[in-house]
């Protein structure tokens, strides 16, 4: 079974499938997997997200890291784990969520905006620091925080990321990116999702 380090090494782009319907879970995840994506999250404010997570984990769980976004409570952590999810992504830094995720053997990716939040999350065992919303954490701020964070800390920028904005964040020290509406919306056709996925993947390859 693939681990997070391997998934990030293959492709550190995180697909955020907000609004995904369970009926589309497999076609969409198949499309993204074929495009090279190895980390897929279904935000819990999507329709029947646990069902979608279970479907995707059943199909791709051995070769991709599948889990949930917008995870706000310990009960949600348990529900995701029971569905086969392996990564917990949150918009905030909730220590109780982090402890619960780690206790279940899951990867925890909390949202942070300040050095205090970032160091507190790392002390608790965060696998990835999610700088969110990236619109409020410009590359200059990422660079300033990167200068004091441990060198092995993994940082992902999330929020408003497009293929065109990745370079400046990468230069500032970002290791990966969470991709939302620029990659997926429920209204996008599979062909459109494939095209967007390929554009992001090509943009990342130029930044390696």
Steps between C-alpha positions, in 0.01 A plus 500: 500500500636840403609735778477879507869559430480285187179665385647846545812390318298380203271801487456754785176639358196437719166471320223667701167364376256736669142428401576154360196275472547133592379393156793690347759394756652220295499667157655818641759320713589272208558805282724665760693182575569449130626861486753420771328622814580297811326699774123547487279666760124530513393794720240400756266779391444306177190281442541164680878544526563186703343289226722666240810450715416131547455452125824676408697327774365165383616569145825691552586468868808284451661728241376840613439683828124553532328696773290796603519875511317751720535260793395689814419242769633182654184315396570593139854367530362165613244492218770565240727235647218246507436572129859423409627857488863559594543877497320763707508852359358792695461875440615564858746372759286306748723300738218257585452415132874458460535269798204292383639468148843396622348254748320332208823485300390765251697783341397839639512814288376800701444850369746755639573867438752596768831367634332425833237282333761333279733407786212385720375275221845352445538436873176300488621294204356669191611332178443805278448867581219644290552872447138607463354704352797560274344827388580626852845336518692640201829351386696757700329381819564137409869581451518675837342206681704247305814672629416403859316170451688169519655416165309171483160662561270448201308807392204515260332815373122470466244749375475667162796310355524485120775367273612861453537578872695189599847624406518784752384274784742229398787752498396604850540146629163335449522123459152436359162646418136437575289554190133588522270663248777552244517120478153375590143616522198269486399667175828420321491221242753220541685621191530847657626355829759295309617808312526705821684219677750474218558877506579490872724196463694660217539822700637303796747308283652831395555591866665180626 
